[in-house]
Amino acid sequence: MKHIFSLLLAALFFWGFTNTVEEKPAYLLYTKDAEVISYSEVIELALQNDLIFFGELHNSAIAHWLQHEMVRHLAEDDSRNTIIGMEMFEADQQVLIDEYFNRAISQSSFESEARLWNNYQTDYKPIVEFARLNDLKLIATNIPRRYASAVYRDGLEALNVLSPQAKQWVAPLPIKVDKDLPAYQNMLQMAHGHGGDNLIYAQAVKDATMAHFILLNMGLDDRMFHLNGSYHSNDWEGIVWYINEMVSGYNILTINTITVDDPLDVDPDELQSADITLVVPNRMTTTY
């Protein structure tokens, strides 16, 4: 009898303990309506769109893992060609990407010359290598950093003195900039006014150039999966704004990444910047 009583006490203690432990999802995906959506449902949405912008936090391990998974699943759909576009590569690096993918140069040569981001090995290399091994086209979409820096220093006029060859790596001039877009004004406020209009122009030439190279590489049967910092596509501004200024008719899906205390309890206002929001616990391990 004592033995049975002890077992009952232990069971009650265990039941009470397990009911006080919180659920710990590694991530959740939300719609703008604050509804949790499954990963498979996000893939179905992505398959229905022409352009998918995965806005990341650059150090989010969860975001990078999901990007890799989405690339894998999109590539399995043979009804369209999946192309990968990356903010992390600048347009003048396209020749290196093409040479590496065509087996003309070695991996060590590519990685030593490609001006890779510091977190390339952990966060972007898996996607690059998947694309190479599966013959997916990978596009360097960003403006060379030296030109964005020149714009920050001297304004948009700095682009006018570039050589014809250099201008191939930038969106066609002149580049239209709407300084009043909320994203640019918010960025200026966060910088406490430092940089003035040139700060906006430097951001805008990145957005415009990425939009240009995305569209330049889109064929009739293509789907573009683009990796960029969330601020380049949030609120359908940045790259998306330039896409819509240049052409019409593309179906676009945007994904934003945020961190919160509890993914199960998210302020609906934080879910309004994209079609889908990836919500990650703010205590999640980061890559840097």
N, C-alpha and C positions, 0 to 999 in steps of 0.2 A: 504493500500500500504506500509505504514511504517512497518507494522507487517511482511509482506512478505519479504521486504528488510532485515529486521533484521534476519529473518530465513535463508535467503541466506548467509548473512555474517557469521552467526554461523556455517552453514554447511561447508562453505569454510574454516573457521578457524579449524574446527574439521578434515576436510580432510587433511589440511596441517599438523596438529599436528600428526595425525596417520601415515602420510607418512614420518615423521622424526624419529619415534620410531623404534629402531632396533628389529628384530626378536630375541627371546631369547630361543633357544632350550636348554633343560636341558642336552642333550647329543646328539651326532651323532655317527653312526657306519660307518667306512670306510673300503674299501678293500685296498690292496697294490697299486692298480691303482688309488687311490685317488677318487674313486667313492663312494658316499653315498649308504649304503645298509640298508634295513629295518631289524627290529628285527625278523620278521617272516622269512626273507631270511637267517638270521644267524642260526635260529633254524633248517631250512631245511639243511643247511650245516652241522650243528652239528649231525643231524640224520644220515648223510652219513659217519660219521667218528667213529673210535673205541676209540680214546683218544682225549678228549677236554681239553686243558689247558687254564683256565681263569686266566691270569696274572693280578693281581690287584695292585692298590695302597692301602696299608693296611687301610688308613683312608678315602677312597672314599665311601661315602654313595651311590652314583649312582652305582658304581661297585658292591657293596654288594647286592643292590636291584636287579640288573640284574642277578647276580648269582642265587639268590633265584628264580627269574622268570624262568631262564633257567632250573634249577633243576625241577621245577614244570612241565614245558612243556616236557622235556625229559622223565620224569617219566610217562607221559600220553601215551607214545609210548610203547605198550606192545609187540612189535616184538623183543625187547632185554631187558635185565636187566640193569637198570641204577645203577651204583655204584658211590659213592662220595668218592673222596680222598682229604685229607686236609693236607697241610703243617703245619697247626696250631696245629695239634696233633702229638705227638712223639710216636714212635712205641711201647714203653713200656706202653703206655696208652691204647692200644687196648683192653686189658682185661676189663678196666673200661667202655669203649664204649660198648663192647659186653654185659657186665652185665647190664648196663643201658638200652640198647635196648631190652634185654630179660626180663626186669622188675624185675631183681634180686636185684637191688639197687635203691634207690630213686633219684629223681632229685637233691635234696640238697646234698646227699652223692657224687653223680657224680661231681657236680660242685665244691664241697669243696676239692676234691682230685685230680682233673684232670689237675692241673697246667694250667688253662685257661688263654688265652691272656687277657689283660686289656679291650679290646674292644669286648670281647666275647658276652656280653649281647645284644649289639646293632647290631653287624655285623655278627656273626656266629651262635648264638643260633637259629635264625629262620630257618636256613638250617638244623642244627642238629635235631631240633624238627620235622621238616617236614620229614626228613629221618626216624626218629624213628616212627612217627605216620603212615607212609606209608610203613613200612617194607623194606626200602632201606638199603643196606649194606653201612656202612661208615668206611673208612679205615684211620687209623693214619699212615701217610707215612714218617714222618720226623725222623731223627736220634735224640736220646735223647740229649738235649742241653749240658749236662755235658760231653758227648764224643766229640762233636764238639769243645767245649772249651778246652778239653785236647789236641786235634789235633792242635788248634791254639797256644797252649802253647809249646807242645813238638813234633809236627810233626805227620806224619802218623804212626810212630812207636808206638805212644800212644795206638793205637787200638790193637796191638799185645798182650798186657798184660791183656786184658779183659777176663773175664771168658767165658766159652762156652755159658752159659745162656745169658750173656750180648751181645755176638756176634750175637745172634739171632735178635737183634734190630738194626743191622748195615748191610749195603750191604756186600756181601761175600768178604773176604780179599784174596789177596791184592787188593786194589782199584786203578784202573788205573786213572791217572790224566794227562791231557794235559794242562800244565801250559800256553801254548801259545794261547789258545782259546781267542778270542778278549774280551769276557765277563769277563774272569778272569783278563786279563791284564788291562781292563778298571777299574775294581774294585780296582786293586792295585794302579792305577794312582789316583783314587778318594781318596784313603787312604794316598796318598803322600808317598807310599812305606812302611808305617807302617805295621808291621806284616810279611812282606816279603813273601816267599813261603808258610809259614804256614797259612797266610790269605787265599791264594788260596786253600790250602788243606782243610781248615775248610769249605769253601764254597762247594768244590767238594764232600766231604763226605755227605753233606746234599743232593746235587743233585743225587749222586749215590744211596743213601739210598732210596730217594723218588722214583726213577726209579725202584729200586728193589722191593719195596712193591707194586707199581702199577702193575708190571708184575706178581708178585706172586699171586695177587688176581684177575687177569683177566681170566675169563672162555670163552668158545667159543661163548656164547650168551650174553656176557657182553659188556657194554659201560662204560667207566670211564670218569667222569667229575671231573677234579682235580682243586682245588683252591690253588693258590700259588702267592707269590710276582712276579711281572712281570719279574724281573731279573733272576728268576729261569727257565724261558722258552723263553725269548726273543731271537730273532735271531736263533731260533731252536738249541740253545746251552743249557747248564745247564742240567735239567732233560731230555729234548728231545734228547740231544746229547747222554746221557747214555742209553736211551731207544734204540736208533738206533745202539749203540755199542753192546747191549745185544741181540737184536732180529731184525728181518726184517719182513715187511709185514703189519704192523699196519698203518692204515690211521689216520693221526694226524691233528687236527685243533688247531691253537694257537690264543689266543686273548691277546692283550696288552691294558693297560689303560694309557692314558696320559692326562695332563691338558694343556690348551692353553688359550690365551686371548679371542679368538673368534672361536668357533667350526666350523663356516662357512668359515673360512679362515685358513687352516692348511698347513704348509709346507709339501709337498709330502715326503720329506726325513724322516719325523717323523712317516710315515706310513709303513716303510719297515721292522720293527722288528717282525711283526706277520702277520698271514693271515688276521685277522680282528683287527682293532684298535678302541677301545672305547675312544671317545674324549669328555672330560668334561670341562666346563668353569672353569678357575682357581679361580673364585670367588664363586664357588659352596660350600655350607656348607659341612664341613667334620665332621667325628665322633670323632676326637680328634686332 
